[in-house]
């Protein structure tokens, strides 16, 4: 999944879409938090801290629990690559 610096979805590959049971058109522009359970969004895991670490490029491989469209859980090993411009500003 590709995100913008604010955490909005800009793209996702076919493998992720198949696992998550979403169509790309359903998730473009939405927050990454749509893949989280409500209790996780409410602080069980601090995903704001996670997002800040991603933006600072302080994470590489992580195993995270996502929720598919039908509510089923997905444990995915994800690789974060923060892309920065020549002024060191995150653009993707």
Secondary structure, DSSP 4 states (H G I P E B T S, - for coil): -EE-TTSBEEE--HHHHHHHT--HHHHTT-BGGGGS-HHIIIIIS-HHHHHHHHHTT---EEEEEEE-TTS-EEEEEEE----B-TTS-B--
